[in-house]
C-alpha cells in the first residue's frame, strides 16, 4: 500500500468543500488514515514549500497557504499518488480534465483547492512534516 499527503487549501476550507473532497476519496477507494485541521504560520508554510524557494511564486504561495486553516490528510491505497493526482487535475485548473477537483472548484492557479505529493519521496517528507507515527492509523 502506498501513502500520500493531501491538503485541502485555505480556499477549499473557507468555501466549505472539505466534505466534497473527502467524498471523492471515498468514492475512489482511497482510504484516509490520518486527518487534522491546522493553521500554518508563514514560517511553517515556507518550510513545507522549501523546494520552491527559488521560484517566483514562493512568496505568494506561502502567504496564501498561511492565510487560513487547511486540512491535512494521509491517504492510503494502491497507486494512491497517481490516483490522487488524477483526481486533483492539473495544477492550472484551466487545463484540468472535466470532473477533477480543480476543474470543478478552483478559481485561480494558486487557489486550486488541493495539494498532493508528486512522488513517493516527497510523500515521505510531506507526511512527516505534519504527522508523527502515532497519528496515522492503517
Rosetta silent file (secondary structure, phi, psi, omega in degrees, C-alpha in Angstrom):
SEQUENCE: XXXXXXXXXXXXXXXXXXXXXXXXXXXXXXXXXXXXXXXXXXXXXXXXXXXXXXXXXXXXXXXXXXXXXXXXXXXXXXXXXXXXXXXXXXXXXXXXXXXXXXXXXXXXXXXXXXXXXXXXXXXXXXXXXXXXXXXXXX
SCORE:     score description
SCORE:     0.000 S_00000001
   1 L     0.000  137.432 -179.958    0.000    0.000    0.000 S_00000001
   2 E  -101.705  153.265  176.547    1.195    3.452   -0.915 S_00000001
   3 E  -125.340  152.248  176.367    0.642    6.667    1.061 S_00000001
   4 E  -146.192  161.223  175.917    0.445   10.301    0.030 S_00000001
   5 E   -97.483  140.745  172.621   -0.261   13.642    1.639 S_00000001
   6 E  -124.675  138.653  171.810   -3.334   15.644    0.757 S_00000001
   7 E  -125.440  127.949  166.463   -4.000   19.233    1.758 S_00000001
   8 E   -90.327  114.836 -171.956   -7.307   20.979    1.347 S_00000001
   9 L   -72.139  169.363 -177.860   -6.018   24.520    0.953 S_00000001
  10 H   -52.873  -34.845  179.412   -7.441   27.656    2.648 S_00000001
  11 H   -68.545  -36.920  178.057   -9.764   28.345   -0.292 S_00000001
  12 H   -68.031  -40.604  178.594  -11.251   24.835   -0.103 S_00000001
  13 H   -66.501  -49.321 -176.138  -11.766   25.099    3.665 S_00000001
  14 H   -66.187  -26.464  179.770  -13.282   28.606    3.552 S_00000001
  15 L   -90.654    4.355  176.199  -15.633   27.626    0.721 S_00000001
  16 L    72.000   36.900 -176.329  -16.944   24.576    2.612 S_00000001
  17 L  -103.711    7.990 -179.112  -15.505   21.957    0.265 S_00000001
  18 H   -56.957  -51.503 -178.209  -13.960   19.583    2.836 S_00000001
  19 H   -61.325  -39.404  179.679  -16.841   17.100    2.604 S_00000001
  20 H   -64.078  -42.443  179.349  -16.885   17.195   -1.196 S_00000001
  21 H   -65.875  -46.777  179.717  -13.156   16.423   -1.394 S_00000001
  22 H   -60.791  -40.578  179.231  -13.423   13.613    1.187 S_00000001
  23 H   -59.912  -37.881  178.996  -16.428   12.162   -0.661 S_00000001
  24 H   -66.884  -34.625  175.477  -14.343   11.926   -3.836 S_00000001
  25 H   -63.449  -49.852 -175.926  -11.671    9.967   -1.952 S_00000001
  26 H   -62.867  -38.725  178.576  -14.245    7.545   -0.591 S_00000001
  27 H   -66.787  -20.485 -177.606  -15.911    7.072   -3.995 S_00000001
  28 L  -109.326   22.129  177.385  -12.499    6.155   -5.439 S_00000001
  29 L    55.590   37.197  173.912  -11.488    3.643   -2.746 S_00000001
  30 L  -102.219  123.164 -176.082   -8.872    5.963   -1.250 S_00000001
  31 E   -92.200  132.910  173.877   -8.572    5.417    2.486 S_00000001
  32 E   -91.126  119.020 -178.302   -7.920    8.333    4.870 S_00000001
  33 E  -108.725   -3.810  173.636   -5.552    7.096    7.588 S_00000001
  34 E  -162.175  145.524 -179.856   -4.900   10.467    9.257 S_00000001
  35 E  -159.024  138.057  171.971   -6.619   13.861    9.197 S_00000001
  36 E  -159.659  156.043  175.397   -6.425   17.171   11.056 S_00000001
  37 E  -101.530  132.698  179.357   -7.141   20.851   10.585 S_00000001
  38 E  -136.959  165.647  171.938   -4.248   23.235   11.175 S_00000001
  39 L  -126.031  103.366 -177.399   -3.373   26.869   10.510 S_00000001
  40 L   -69.377  143.110  168.260    0.205   27.106    9.272 S_00000001
  41 L   -77.890  167.147  176.513    2.360   30.062   10.136 S_00000001
  42 H   -59.181  -41.897  179.831    4.232   31.751    7.300 S_00000001
  43 H   -62.952  -42.156  178.093    7.432   30.058    8.545 S_00000001
  44 H   -64.381  -41.602  177.685    5.769   26.622    8.558 S_00000001
  45 H   -63.986  -39.677  177.713    4.464   27.184    5.014 S_00000001
  46 H   -63.847  -39.422  177.004    7.948   28.256    3.902 S_00000001
  47 H   -64.833  -41.973 -179.514    9.419   25.080    5.405 S_00000001
  48 H   -65.390  -43.040 -176.848    6.849   22.889    3.711 S_00000001
  49 L   -96.683   21.835 -177.250    7.328   24.529    0.299 S_00000001
  50 H   -53.841  -30.746  179.507   11.131   24.967    0.659 S_00000001
  51 H   -60.051  -24.227 -179.410   11.635   23.008   -2.572 S_00000001
  52 H  -100.848   11.356 -172.595   10.073   26.014   -4.394 S_00000001
  53 L   -51.526  -35.371 -177.762   12.113   28.638   -2.501 S_00000001
  54 L   -88.789   -3.716 -177.361   13.793   29.993   -5.661 S_00000001
  55 L   -79.957  150.007 -178.112   10.578   30.133   -7.704 S_00000001
  56 L   -64.649  -23.470 -177.664    8.890   33.498   -8.333 S_00000001
  57 L   -89.577   -0.419 -174.936    5.593   32.298   -6.803 S_00000001
  58 H   -55.437  -47.468 -178.812    7.147   31.198   -3.465 S_00000001
  59 H   -62.575  -48.535 -178.774    6.123   34.348   -1.552 S_00000001
  60 H   -68.510  -35.142  178.169    2.546   34.442   -2.754 S_00000001
  61 H   -63.716  -47.639 -177.678    2.169   30.661   -2.284 S_00000001
  62 H   -71.685  -31.205  172.648    3.379   30.735    1.312 S_00000001
  63 H   -61.201  -48.822 -178.832    1.281   33.850    2.045 S_00000001
  64 H   -62.257  -47.472 -176.059   -1.782   32.039    0.718 S_00000001
  65 H   -68.558  -17.104  176.033   -1.088   28.748    2.498 S_00000001
  66 L  -103.740   10.146 -176.024   -0.717   30.579    5.823 S_00000001
  67 L   -83.172  -12.461 -178.899   -3.802   32.771    5.266 S_00000001
  68 L  -173.516  176.401 -178.978   -6.290   30.385    6.896 S_00000001
  69 L   -64.325  151.665  174.552   -6.860   26.855    8.130 S_00000001
  70 E  -129.228  160.975  173.581   -6.085   23.847    5.954 S_00000001
  71 E  -112.898  118.934  177.811   -6.995   20.169    6.301 S_00000001
  72 E  -103.484  138.518 -177.779   -4.025   17.816    6.044 S_00000001
  73 E  -139.853  150.369  168.931   -4.607   14.118    5.430 S_00000001
  74 E  -105.163  123.470  179.100   -2.635   10.966    4.836 S_00000001
  75 E  -105.820  146.874 -178.695   -4.235    8.912    2.084 S_00000001
  76 E  -135.575  143.337  176.608   -3.543    5.228    1.531 S_00000001
  77 E   165.334  175.363  176.667   -4.269    2.849   -1.322 S_00000001
  78 L   -66.563  127.295  179.092   -2.944    1.077   -4.384 S_00000001
  79 L    47.683   40.129 -172.340   -1.042    3.597   -6.540 S_00000001
  80 H   -64.879  -29.105  179.600   -2.601    6.347   -4.414 S_00000001
  81 H   -63.981  -53.054 -179.454   -0.135    9.040   -5.520 S_00000001
  82 H   -68.819  -36.783  179.341   -1.023    8.772   -9.202 S_00000001
  83 H   -62.544  -45.152  179.978   -4.687    8.065   -8.437 S_00000001
  84 H   -68.658  -39.250  179.296   -4.984   11.189   -6.268 S_00000001
  85 H   -62.780  -35.564  176.344   -3.084   13.357   -8.752 S_00000001
  86 H   -66.744  -42.346  177.580   -5.559   12.260  -11.418 S_00000001
  87 H   -63.522  -36.694  179.943   -8.495   13.151   -9.113 S_00000001
  88 H   -66.571  -45.613 -173.482   -6.963   16.571   -8.390 S_00000001
  89 L    92.537  173.080 -177.808   -6.440   17.526  -12.024 S_00000001
  90 L   -60.065  148.737  178.429   -3.737   19.746  -13.492 S_00000001
  91 L   -54.032  -44.390  174.277   -2.220   22.460  -11.284 S_00000001
  92 L   -81.040  105.353 -174.563   -3.580   25.037  -13.717 S_00000001
  93 H   -56.308  -24.518  178.828   -7.288   24.454  -13.234 S_00000001
  94 H   -69.754  -19.824  178.675   -7.975   25.745  -16.765 S_00000001
  95 H  -102.302   -1.639 -177.630   -6.065   22.712  -18.070 S_00000001
  96 L   -73.850  143.537 -179.984   -7.613   20.228  -15.616 S_00000001
  97 L   -64.881  144.358  176.781   -9.797   17.463  -17.000 S_00000001
  98 L   -55.481  140.663  178.941  -13.556   17.873  -16.500 S_00000001
  99 L    89.460   -6.902  176.534  -14.776   16.232  -13.299 S_00000001
 100 L   -82.625  162.786 -178.477  -11.498   16.720  -11.422 S_00000001
 101 H   -58.132  -47.449 -177.411  -11.410   18.628   -8.134 S_00000001
 102 H   -68.659  -40.108  177.809   -9.529   21.571   -9.630 S_00000001
 103 H   -62.980  -37.378 -176.777  -11.659   21.784  -12.786 S_00000001
 104 H   -78.674  -30.766 -169.371  -14.806   21.744  -10.665 S_00000001
 105 H  -128.261  -19.503 -175.056  -13.790   24.133   -7.870 S_00000001
 106 L   -68.000  150.560  179.961  -10.563   26.103   -8.450 S_00000001
 107 L  -120.538  -19.877  178.585  -10.750   29.849   -9.068 S_00000001
 108 L  -148.640  166.085 -178.529   -7.055   30.726   -9.602 S_00000001
 109 L   -62.734  -39.224  177.213   -3.846   28.802  -10.292 S_00000001
 110 L   -80.953  -36.329  179.753   -2.739   29.095   -6.632 S_00000001
 111 L   -88.424   69.502 -174.412   -6.265   28.857   -5.249 S_00000001
 112 L  -113.669   28.108  168.450   -6.731   25.404   -6.703 S_00000001
 113 L    73.872  -47.017 -170.602   -8.343   23.760   -3.650 S_00000001
 114 E  -136.817  158.517  172.411   -5.917   20.874   -3.038 S_00000001
 115 E  -127.414  146.718  173.937   -2.280   19.810   -2.836 S_00000001
 116 E  -145.260  146.917  177.694   -0.924   16.293   -3.281 S_00000001
 117 L   -59.023  145.148 -177.783    2.524   14.730   -3.128 S_00000001
 118 L  -102.477   -2.256  179.629    4.090   14.248   -6.550 S_00000001
 119 L  -161.315  163.412  175.783    6.327   11.238   -5.778 S_00000001
 120 H   -58.658  -36.193 -179.912    6.945    8.576   -3.122 S_00000001
 121 H   -66.975  -45.817  178.611    9.963   10.581   -1.911 S_00000001
 122 H   -68.158  -31.955  177.426    8.010   13.827   -1.498 S_00000001
 123 H   -61.173  -42.250  179.417    5.173   11.888    0.164 S_00000001
 124 H   -61.396  -48.216  178.714    7.556   10.657    2.879 S_00000001
 125 H   -61.735  -49.310 -173.709    8.808   14.199    3.556 S_00000001
 126 H   -65.886  -42.970  177.498    5.342   15.785    3.379 S_00000001
 127 H   -61.921  -45.955  179.942    3.615   13.222    5.616 S_00000001
 128 H   -64.729  -23.803  179.561    6.435   13.524    8.156 S_00000001
 129 H   -67.569  -34.101 -174.536    6.128   17.310    8.106 S_00000001
 130 H  -111.088  -21.205 -173.033    2.595   17.178    9.518 S_00000001
 131 L  -130.710  145.701  168.328    2.154   13.778   11.179 S_00000001
 132 L  -104.303  170.168 -173.263    4.011   11.503   13.557 S_00000001
 133 H   -61.986  -25.136 -179.880    3.579    7.718   13.521 S_00000001
 134 H   -76.301  -12.638 -178.651    1.080    7.789   16.425 S_00000001
 135 H   -97.206   -4.173 -176.854   -1.317    9.927   14.374 S_00000001
 136 L  -108.854  125.713 -176.048   -1.532    7.591   11.374 S_00000001
 137 L  -117.677  118.470  177.968   -3.963    4.674   11.538 S_00000001
 138 L   154.011    0.000    0.000   -3.857    1.986    8.940 S_00000001
